[in-house]
Amino acid sequence: MAAKLLYREKYIYSDGAIREMILCQLPGKTSDRPHGLKYRLYYGLKDGTCLVRFDNESGKGDHKHVSGREESYQFRDVESLVADFLAEIEKARRK
């Protein structure tokens, strides 16, 4: 059984920056995805430069990329994930 798409949204800001959020339900839980979700939340510039990304690729678990740094991320629930992602975008847009 394949992952089931739960949510997908792509938004383009007036300056050309892109926000894309993809969330999928996996057929089961795994050690690196104990919540049973696969996600990629991306924010970057029009030229493709990634400024913020939250994801949980296989083998790495939950983590985030902000301003070129990668660090672990403590997943609590989907609502907190999205709120944390949007807060990082706001910080990046103020710079």
All heavy atoms as an XYZ file, in Angstrom:
775
protein
N       0.843     -1.190      0.000
C       0.000      0.000      0.000
C       0.885      1.250      0.000
O       1.818      1.364      0.775
C      -0.902     -0.029      1.230
C      -1.831      1.132      1.351
S      -2.831      0.917      2.838
C      -3.982      2.189      2.599
N       0.575      2.165     -0.859
C       1.361      3.394     -0.992
C       0.901      4.443      0.016
O      -0.164      4.337      0.612
C       1.203      3.943     -2.403
N       1.734      5.452      0.177
C       1.375      6.584      1.040
C       0.166      7.304      0.442
O       0.027      7.414     -0.773
C       2.552      7.541      1.157
N      -0.705      7.797      1.304
C      -1.918      8.495      0.878
C      -1.734      9.995      1.086
O      -1.443     10.448      2.197
C      -3.108      8.000      1.698
C      -4.405      8.708      1.376
C      -5.518      8.225      2.293
C      -6.761      9.055      2.072
N      -7.788      8.766      3.071
N      -1.899     10.747      0.026
C      -1.779     12.198      0.104
C      -2.909     12.761      0.970
O      -4.085     12.519      0.705
C      -1.831     12.820     -1.291
C      -1.708     14.338     -1.357
C      -0.338     14.786     -0.866
C      -1.958     14.820     -2.774
N      -2.537     13.481      2.018
C      -3.514     14.108      2.902
C      -3.700     15.586      2.582
O      -4.796     16.129      2.692
C      -3.082     13.966      4.365
C      -2.989     12.551      4.921
C      -2.436     12.588      6.337
C      -4.344     11.865      4.876
N      -2.599     16.241      2.205
C      -2.660     17.685      1.988
C      -1.536     18.108      1.055
O      -0.405     17.639      1.192
C      -2.513     18.413      3.322
C      -2.642     19.910      3.228
C      -3.882     20.512      3.112
C      -1.512     20.730      3.249
C      -4.000     21.893      3.026
C      -1.628     22.109      3.164
C      -2.881     22.676      3.052
O      -2.999     24.040      2.951
N      -1.864     18.986      0.128
C      -0.843     19.578     -0.743
C      -1.279     20.992     -1.080
O      -2.413     21.221     -1.493
C      -0.682     18.767     -2.017
C       0.388     19.365     -2.908
C       0.626     18.550     -4.154
N       1.923     18.904     -4.663
C       2.763     18.075     -5.209
N       2.459     16.812     -5.319
N       3.920     18.498     -5.659
N      -0.371     21.922     -0.863
C      -0.649     23.316     -1.163
C       0.625     23.972     -1.671
O       1.707     23.717     -1.147
C      -1.107     24.056      0.094
C      -1.347     25.526     -0.164
C      -1.096     26.399      1.052
O      -0.200     26.075      1.846
O      -1.781     27.403      1.181
N       0.475     24.784     -2.692
C       1.598     25.578     -3.192
C       1.115     27.022     -3.272
O       0.062     27.295     -3.850
C       2.051     25.085     -4.560
C       3.287     25.788     -5.074
C       3.787     25.134     -6.342
C       5.102     25.724     -6.788
N       5.613     25.038     -7.992
N       1.902     27.912     -2.683
C       1.550     29.331     -2.665
C       2.748     30.124     -3.164
O       3.873     29.889     -2.728
C       1.184     29.768     -1.236
C       0.853     31.229     -1.122
C      -0.395     31.699     -1.492
C       1.796     32.139     -0.663
C      -0.713     33.047     -1.406
C       1.491     33.489     -0.565
C       0.249     33.936     -0.935
O      -0.055     35.262     -0.855
N       2.501     31.064     -4.048
C       3.563     31.923     -4.572
C       3.318     33.341     -4.067
O       2.259     33.930     -4.314
C       3.625     31.873     -6.105
C       3.887     30.427     -6.544
C       4.708     32.815     -6.627
C       3.867     30.194     -8.018
N       4.291     33.853     -3.327
C       4.209     35.206     -2.774
C       4.390     36.237     -3.891
O       4.889     35.919     -4.975
C       5.299     35.402     -1.711
C       5.094     34.583     -0.464
C       5.461     33.245     -0.419
C       4.539     35.144      0.680
C       5.276     32.480      0.735
C       4.353     34.398      1.836
C       4.729     33.065      1.849
O       4.541     32.327      2.984
N       4.027     37.472     -3.633
C       4.121     38.534     -4.647
C       5.555     38.778     -5.113
O       5.775     39.229     -6.229
C       3.508     39.838     -4.113
O       4.203     40.271     -2.959
N       6.549     38.441     -4.255
C       7.951     38.615     -4.661
C       8.504     37.385     -5.376
O       9.688     37.325     -5.697
C       8.824     38.964     -3.454
C       8.823     37.876     -2.384
O       8.199     36.806     -2.576
O       9.447     38.101     -1.330
N       7.648     36.390     -5.621
C       8.068     35.185     -6.333
C       8.509     34.045     -5.436
O       8.746     32.933     -5.912
N       8.645     34.286     -4.140
C       9.017     33.217     -3.207
C       7.914     32.152     -3.202
O       6.746     32.448     -3.472
C       9.223     33.777     -1.809
N       8.304     30.928     -2.893
C       7.383     29.795     -2.968
C       7.279     29.101     -1.618
O       8.291     28.823     -0.975
C       7.875     28.775     -4.018
C       7.943     29.434     -5.390
C       6.979     27.535     -4.035
C       8.719     28.632     -6.409
N       6.041     28.795     -1.224
C       5.773     27.969     -0.052
C       5.005     26.748     -0.544
O       3.987     26.887     -1.218
C       4.910     28.725      0.961
C       4.588     27.883      2.199
C       3.664     28.607      3.144
N       2.311     28.662      2.586
C       1.481     29.685      2.732
N       1.842     30.767      3.381
N       0.275     29.644      2.205
N       5.527     25.562     -0.220
C       4.845     24.342     -0.617
C       4.791     23.398      0.577
O       5.787     23.197      1.269
C       5.567     23.669     -1.783
C       4.822     22.473     -2.307
C       5.414     21.908     -3.584
O       6.626     22.066     -3.807
O       4.661     21.301     -4.345
N       3.615     22.845      0.814
C       3.432     21.921      1.926
C       2.797     20.630      1.406
O       1.758     20.678      0.743
C       2.540     22.541      2.998
C       3.126     23.808      3.594
S       2.235     24.450      5.031
C       0.771     25.113      4.282
N       3.452     19.503      1.714
C       2.964     18.187      1.315
C       2.967     17.292      2.551
O       3.981     17.195      3.243
C       3.855     17.568      0.219
C       3.897     18.477     -1.005
C       3.355     16.170     -0.144
C       4.945     18.098     -2.017
N       1.838     16.639      2.800
C       1.693     15.751      3.949
C       1.014     14.472      3.481
O      -0.041     14.528      2.843
C       0.849     16.438      5.028
C       0.547     15.654      6.288
C       1.815     15.420      7.099
C      -0.482     16.394      7.125
N       1.632     13.323      3.799
C       1.100     12.022      3.403
C       0.985     11.095      4.604
O       1.827     11.133      5.502
C       2.012     11.355      2.379
S       2.198     12.272      0.847
N      -0.049     10.258      4.581
C      -0.224      9.215      5.595
C       0.452      7.958      5.070
O       0.161      7.503      3.968
C      -1.713      8.940      5.828
C      -1.990      7.855      6.836
C      -1.651      8.321      8.243
O      -2.160      9.328      8.702
N      -0.783      7.591      8.903
N       1.377      7.411      5.837
C       2.055      6.178      5.455
C       1.178      4.980      5.813
O       0.327      5.071      6.694
C       3.405      6.082      6.165
C       4.403      7.186      5.815
C       5.618      7.111      6.728
C       4.812      7.079      4.358
N       1.417      3.829      5.169
C       0.620      2.648      5.492
C       0.842      2.149      6.919
O       0.012      1.444      7.466
C       1.062      1.604      4.475
C       2.158      2.191      3.688
C       2.309      3.631      4.054
N       1.957      2.534      7.517
C       2.245      2.130      8.893
C       3.309      3.018      9.502
O       3.929      3.835      8.826
N       3.526      2.865     10.785
C       4.556      3.628     11.485
C       5.901      2.939     11.320
O       5.969      1.733     11.138
C       4.195      3.741     12.965
C       2.896      4.473     13.200
C       2.531      4.499     14.648
C       1.204      5.233     14.832
N       0.823      5.338     16.235
N       6.979      3.733     11.379
C       8.339      3.189     11.305
C       9.157      3.805     12.435
O       8.707      4.748     13.089
C       9.000      3.532      9.948
O       9.153      4.949      9.846
C       8.179      3.018      8.769
N      10.353      3.308     12.623
C      11.189      3.831     13.704
C      11.569      5.294     13.478
O      11.685      6.061     14.431
C      12.457      2.986     13.868
O      13.211      3.000     12.676
N      11.762      5.698     12.222
C      12.104      7.099     11.967
C      10.881      7.962     11.632
O      10.991      9.169     11.478
C      13.186      7.234     10.889
C      12.849      6.546      9.585
O      11.882      5.764      9.550
O      13.566      6.782      8.598
N       9.713      7.345     11.552
C       8.448      8.073     11.364
C       7.379      7.456     12.277
O       6.402      6.870     11.809
C       8.013      7.998      9.907
C       8.955      8.733      8.960
C       8.532      8.503      7.537
N       9.373      9.239      6.619
C       9.639      8.815      5.390
N       9.134      7.685      4.934
N      10.407      9.530      4.601
N       7.567      7.577     13.600
C       6.659      6.924     14.547
C       5.232      7.463     14.519
O       4.312      6.814     15.010
C       7.318      7.172     15.905
C       8.174      8.373     15.701
C       8.633      8.315     14.268
N       5.026      8.628     13.921
C       3.698      9.220     13.793
C       2.981      8.733     12.546
O       1.810      9.032     12.345
C       3.790     10.748     13.784
C       4.978     11.262     13.021
N       5.128     11.089     11.668
C       6.088     11.891     13.450
C       6.276     11.624     11.279
N       6.886     12.117     12.350
N       3.684      7.984     11.682
C       3.072      7.441     10.477
C       2.836      8.447      9.376
O       2.059      8.204      8.457
N       3.547      9.565      9.424
C       3.388     10.620      8.422
C       4.696     10.874      7.686
O       5.769     10.740      8.250
C       2.946     11.926      9.082
C       1.621     11.897      9.832
C       1.438     13.189     10.608
C       0.470     11.670      8.878
N       4.559     11.250      6.440
C       5.699     11.714      5.647
C       5.343     13.133      5.221
O       4.225     13.392      4.772
C       5.887     10.821      4.421
C       7.018     11.251      3.526
C       7.169     10.309      2.350
C       8.302     10.786      1.459
N       8.492      9.912      0.306
N       6.297     14.059      5.379
C       5.983     15.441      5.037
C       7.202     16.161      4.473
O       8.349     15.781      4.706
C       5.435     16.205      6.250
C       6.385     16.260      7.427
C       7.359     17.237      7.519
C       6.313     15.317      8.458
C       8.235     17.293      8.585
C       7.177     15.358      9.528
C       8.131     16.352      9.591
O       9.002     16.389     10.653
N       6.895     17.204      3.714
C       7.917     18.129      3.222
C       7.261     19.495      3.151
O       6.302     19.700      2.404
C       8.433     17.734      1.846
C       9.574     18.647      1.366
C      10.158     18.172      0.059
N       9.269     18.432     -1.054
C       9.224     19.559     -1.751
N      10.026     20.556     -1.442
N       8.390     19.697     -2.761
N       7.767     20.401      3.967
C       7.283     21.775      3.986
C       8.446     22.649      3.518
O       9.511     22.646      4.142
C       6.838     22.173      5.395
C       5.880     21.213      6.106
C       5.571     21.717      7.503
C       4.617     21.005      5.321
N       8.263     23.352      2.443
C       9.355     24.064      1.785
C       9.015     25.537      1.609
O       7.897     25.894      1.243
C       9.600     23.431      0.409
C      10.496     24.243     -0.490
C      11.881     24.111     -0.425
C       9.976     25.147     -1.409
C      12.714     24.858     -1.249
C      10.792     25.904     -2.235
C      12.162     25.753     -2.139
O      12.973     26.495     -2.943
N      10.024     26.383      1.830
C       9.924     27.798      1.507
C      11.238     28.226      0.886
O      12.313     27.979      1.445
C       9.652     28.649      2.756
C       9.741     30.130      2.475
C       8.742     30.772      1.762
C      10.840     30.863      2.882
C       8.835     32.126      1.478
C      10.946     32.215      2.599
C       9.936     32.834      1.895
O      10.042     34.166      1.598
N      11.165     28.838     -0.282
C      12.387     29.273     -0.940
C      12.149     30.443     -1.877
O      11.013     30.837     -2.153
N      13.244     30.955     -2.365
C      13.206     32.097     -3.274
C      12.821     31.663     -4.678
O      12.895     30.491     -5.035
C      14.571     32.787     -3.296
C      15.078     33.305     -1.953
C      16.460     33.923     -2.125
C      14.104     34.300     -1.345
N      12.461     32.640     -5.491
C      12.064     32.396     -6.875
C      13.153     31.661     -7.658
O      12.872     30.842     -8.524
C      11.734     33.742     -7.527
C      11.318     33.666     -8.959
C      10.736     34.965     -9.479
C      11.704     36.106     -9.465
N      11.189     37.305    -10.166
N      14.429     31.911     -7.312
C      15.538     31.287     -8.045
C      15.829     29.851     -7.583
O      16.754     29.213     -8.070
C      16.806     32.141     -7.941
C      17.403     32.185     -6.538
O      16.900     31.495     -5.625
O      18.388     32.925     -6.352
N      15.034     29.339     -6.626
C      15.220     27.966     -6.156
C      16.021     27.823     -4.880
O      16.198     26.712     -4.375
N      16.518     28.925     -4.338
C      17.269     28.875     -3.082
C      16.330     28.515     -1.936
O      15.340     29.203     -1.697
C      17.920     30.247     -2.788
O      18.772     30.597     -3.874
C      18.714     30.217     -1.497
N      16.642     27.422     -1.243
C      15.831     26.983     -0.110
C      16.222     27.776      1.131
O      17.391     27.829      1.500
C      16.044     25.487      0.142
S      15.150     24.876      1.575
N      15.243     28.392      1.776
C      15.486     29.143      3.010
C      14.997     28.378      4.233
O      15.603     28.461      5.299
C      14.820     30.509      2.940
C      15.309     31.434      1.826
C      14.536     32.739      1.849
C      16.797     31.687      1.950
N      13.879     27.662      4.082
C      13.305     26.899      5.193
C      12.727     25.603      4.631
O      12.011     25.624      3.630
C      12.161     27.682      5.889
C      11.545     26.848      7.015
C      12.636     29.025      6.409
N      13.053     24.490      5.279
C      12.439     23.211      4.897
C      12.315     22.337      6.133
O      13.276     22.176      6.876
C      13.245     22.498      3.815
C      12.517     21.255      3.300
C      13.203     20.630      2.092
N      14.335     19.829      2.515
C      15.577     19.973      2.075
N      15.866     20.908      1.206
N      16.533     19.194      2.502
N      11.145     21.810      6.343
C      10.897     20.821      7.385
C      10.562     19.529      6.650
O       9.700     19.521      5.777
C       9.685     21.210      8.238
C       9.921     22.311      9.235
C      10.397     23.549      8.855
C       9.627     22.110     10.566
C      10.590     24.571      9.771
C       9.816     23.123     11.507
C      10.304     24.344     11.108
N      11.247     18.443      6.989
C      10.946     17.175      6.331
C      11.372     16.013      7.215
O      11.951     16.225      8.284
C      11.589     17.104      4.943
C      13.092     17.085      4.963
O      13.708     18.110      5.289
O      13.667     16.029      4.639
N      11.055     14.822      6.755
C      11.411     13.621      7.504
C      11.757     12.491      6.548
O      11.147     11.431      6.577
C      10.299     13.232      8.488
C       9.002     12.844      7.820
O       8.764     13.153      6.663
N       8.144     12.174      8.555
N      12.748     12.747      5.726
C      13.154     11.731      4.767
C      13.592     10.464      5.495
O      14.077     10.510      6.626
C      14.253     12.257      3.852
C      15.555     12.549      4.557
C      16.574     13.203      3.646
O      16.529     14.436      3.518
O      17.394     12.471      3.083
N      13.415      9.354      4.830
C      13.732      8.059      5.418
C      15.192      8.000      5.850
O      16.086      8.434      5.126
C      13.452      6.954      4.386
O      13.623      5.700      4.961
N      15.408      7.500      7.052
C      16.758      7.390      7.588
C      17.214      8.595      8.394
O      18.197      8.522      9.115
N      16.527      9.710      8.281
C      16.919     10.922      9.002
C      15.928     11.320     10.082
O      16.267     12.032     11.006
C      17.100     12.092      8.035
C      18.350     12.009      7.206
C      18.502     13.281      6.418
C      19.920     13.756      6.511
N      20.109     15.019      5.832
N      14.692     10.933      9.935
C      13.671     11.329     10.896
C      13.294     12.791     10.744
O      13.642     13.457      9.770
N      12.574     13.305     11.714
C      12.083     14.684     11.677
C      13.244     15.665     11.845
O      14.020     15.547     12.792
C      11.072     14.903     12.802
C       9.898     13.952     12.711
O       9.201     13.996     11.680
O       9.681     13.170     13.650
N      13.349     16.602     10.922
C      14.388     17.618     11.009
C      13.982     18.840     10.191
O      13.006     18.806      9.460
C      15.753     17.077     10.561
C      15.792     16.660      9.133
N      15.260     15.480      8.669
C      16.312     17.278      8.051
C      15.453     15.383      7.361
N      16.082     16.462      6.963
N      14.755     19.914     10.376
C      14.483     21.128      9.617
C      15.779     21.726      9.100
O      16.853     21.490      9.651
C      13.713     22.144     10.467
C      14.479     22.684     11.660
C      13.611     23.658     12.447
C      14.367     24.244     13.624
N      13.577     25.284     14.305
N      15.639     22.483      8.035
C      16.741     23.211      7.417
C      16.356     24.685      7.480
O      15.310     25.071      6.959
C      16.912     22.813      5.956
C      17.059     21.344      5.729
N      18.270     20.758      5.471
C      16.150     20.346      5.733
C      18.094     19.459      5.307
N      16.812     19.185      5.465
N      17.178     25.487      8.125
C      16.911     26.922      8.222
C      18.214     27.659      7.979
O      19.210     27.410      8.653
C      16.335     27.308      9.610
C      16.090     28.799      9.692
C      15.044     26.539      9.899
N      18.203     28.545      6.989
C      19.382     29.358      6.653
C      20.639     28.501      6.477
O      21.701     28.838      6.987
C      19.610     30.425      7.729
O      18.489     31.259      7.836
N      20.492     27.388      5.789
C      21.642     26.538      5.493
C      22.057     25.587      6.599
O      22.988     24.814      6.430
N      21.374     25.619      7.740
C      21.695     24.708      8.850
C      20.632     23.624      8.938
O      19.446     23.895      8.764
C      21.715     25.457     10.179
C      22.805     26.490     10.333
C      22.784     27.162     11.718
N      21.478     27.281     12.331
C      20.638     28.300     12.150
N      20.963     29.296     11.372
N      19.468     28.339     12.776
N      21.067     22.420      9.257
C      20.138     21.320      9.479
C      20.163     20.959     10.958
O      21.225     20.856     11.552
C      20.541     20.096      8.655
C      19.604     18.930      8.818
C      19.995     17.729      7.982
O      20.539     17.921      6.868
O      19.771     16.601      8.443
N      18.980     20.793     11.540
C      18.903     20.395     12.945
C      17.677     19.511     13.144
O      16.732     19.558     12.356
C      18.860     21.611     13.863
C      17.766     22.605     13.547
C      17.910     23.906     14.315
O      18.835     24.673     14.006
O      17.092     24.140     15.212
N      17.698     18.719     14.188
C      16.563     17.838     14.445
C      15.341     18.677     14.814
O      15.461     19.817     15.264
C      16.890     16.833     15.542
O      17.060     17.489     16.764
N      14.180     18.094     14.604
C      12.923     18.762     14.914
C      12.077     17.805     15.748
O      11.945     16.630     15.400
C      12.176     19.148     13.628
C      10.812     19.722     13.889
C      10.664     20.996     14.404
C       9.669     18.968     13.654
C       9.410     21.524     14.669
C       8.411     19.481     13.915
C       8.293     20.760     14.431
O       7.047     21.266     14.703
N      11.518     18.282     16.821
C      10.672     17.470     17.694
C       9.227     17.567     17.212
O       8.542     18.549     17.479
C      10.784     17.945     19.151
C       9.962     17.142     20.122
C      10.406     15.686     20.191
O      11.588     15.404     20.289
N       9.465     14.776     20.119
N       8.782     16.550     16.470
C       7.416     16.515     15.965
C       6.455     16.277     17.129
O       6.638     15.349     17.912
C       7.261     15.400     14.927
C       5.886     15.320     14.330
C       5.579     16.008     13.174
C       4.904     14.542     14.925
C       4.312     15.933     12.622
C       3.628     14.459     14.377
C       3.340     15.155     13.227
N       5.427     17.137     17.247
C       4.402     16.961     18.281
C       3.072     16.576     17.644
O       2.444     15.619     18.030
C       4.268     18.244     19.109
C       5.538     18.551     19.901
C       5.484     19.886     20.650
N       5.159     21.060     19.851
C       6.017     21.715     19.067
N       7.258     21.313     18.942
N       5.639     22.793     18.393
N       2.656     17.369     16.678
C       1.428     17.117     15.936
C       1.469     17.977     14.671
O       2.338     18.837     14.522
C       0.184     17.409     16.783
C       0.180     18.813     17.376
O       0.456     19.789     16.643
O      -0.073     18.931     18.582
N       0.536     17.736     13.769
C       0.532     18.444     12.483
C       0.320     19.944     12.676
O       0.977     20.758     12.019
C      -0.536     17.851     11.537
C      -0.674     18.698     10.279
C      -0.191     16.420     11.168
N      -0.553     20.318     13.578
C      -0.831     21.737     13.796
C       0.425     22.483     14.248
O       0.716     23.581     13.769
C      -1.951     21.920     14.829
C      -3.307     21.444     14.353
C      -3.511     19.927     14.441
O      -2.666     19.216     15.049
O      -4.501     19.438     13.888
N       1.180     21.875     15.166
C       2.425     22.495     15.642
C       3.472     22.538     14.541
O       4.213     23.520     14.422
C       2.975     21.734     16.849
O       2.066     21.776     17.919
N       3.542     21.489     13.742
C       4.480     21.443     12.617
C       4.242     22.622     11.681
O       5.166     23.369     11.341
C       4.330     20.119     11.863
C       5.083     19.988     10.543
C       6.585     19.921     10.779
C       4.599     18.754      9.782
N       3.001     22.808     11.287
C       2.667     23.902     10.364
C       2.919     25.258     11.020
O       3.494     26.159     10.401
C       1.215     23.775      9.861
C       0.794     25.007      9.066
C       1.066     22.519      9.004
N       2.549     25.410     12.283
C       2.777     26.683     12.989
C       4.269     26.995     13.092
O       4.685     28.141     12.869
C       2.148     26.632     14.378
N       5.085     25.993     13.409
C       6.536     26.198     13.509
C       7.130     26.561     12.147
O       7.986     27.440     12.044
C       7.218     24.942     14.056
C       6.845     24.646     15.504
O       6.315     25.540     16.198
O       7.090     23.502     15.942
N       6.655     25.897     11.102
C       7.112     26.176      9.742
C       6.768     27.615      9.341
O       7.626     28.363      8.863
C       6.477     25.166      8.786
C       6.710     25.430      7.332
C       7.988     25.418      6.795
C       5.645     25.674      6.478
C       8.207     25.652      5.439
C       5.847     25.898      5.124
C       7.130     25.884      4.610
N       5.527     28.018      9.569
C       5.109     29.380      9.205
C       5.862     30.434     10.013
O       6.187     31.506      9.490
C       3.592     29.528      9.378
C       2.742     28.679      8.427
C       1.260     28.827      8.771
C       3.016     28.997      6.975
N       6.176     30.130     11.266
C       6.959     31.069     12.091
C       8.365     31.237     11.520
O       8.900     32.356     11.495
C       7.019     30.573     13.532
N       8.965     30.166     11.060
C      10.305     30.254     10.435
C      10.249     31.049      9.140
O      11.170     31.792      8.828
C      10.887     28.864     10.191
C      11.295     28.122     11.450
C      12.495     28.711     12.182
O      13.167     29.633     11.647
O      12.762     28.247     13.303
N       9.173     30.886      8.386
C       9.026     31.674      7.157
C       8.952     33.164      7.496
O       9.601     33.978      6.843
C       7.769     31.248      6.367
C       7.964     29.879      5.744
C       7.455     32.279      5.271
C       6.744     29.327      5.048
N       8.174     33.496      8.508
C       8.050     34.912      8.893
C       9.411     35.492      9.288
O       9.739     36.611      8.913
C       7.044     35.072     10.039
C       5.619     34.910      9.593
C       5.233     35.827      8.446
O       5.525     37.039      8.506
O       4.649     35.325      7.462
N      10.208     34.726     10.025
C      11.559     35.188     10.381
C      12.393     35.402      9.127
O      13.100     36.411      9.003
C      12.254     34.157     11.273
C      11.736     34.085     12.673
C      12.532     33.029     13.436
C      11.824     32.562     14.660
N      12.510     31.432     15.313
N      12.336     34.446      8.199
C      13.125     34.555      6.967
C      12.688     35.742      6.120
O      13.521     36.427      5.523
C      12.996     33.265      6.159
N      11.401     36.037      6.070
C      10.903     37.135      5.256
C      11.244     38.493      5.856
O      11.312     39.485      5.140
C       9.391     36.999      5.029
C       9.076     35.828      4.101
C       7.627     35.749      3.736
N       7.158     36.869      2.920
C       7.376     37.027      1.612
N       8.096     36.141      0.953
N       6.865     38.061      0.978
N      11.470     38.556      7.160
C      11.854     39.825      7.793
C      13.303     40.184      7.539
O      13.699     41.325      7.734
C      11.598     39.763      9.295
C      10.148     39.968      9.655
C       9.989     40.058     11.118
N      10.225     38.715     11.647
C       9.546     38.136     12.615
N       8.594     38.786     13.212
N       9.794     36.924     12.997
N      14.130     39.214      7.187
C      15.570     39.473      6.983
C      15.812     40.225      5.712
O      15.104     40.205      4.781
C      16.342     38.149      6.950
C      16.391     37.502      8.314
C      17.210     36.243      8.262
C      17.256     35.598      9.641
N      18.026     34.386      9.662
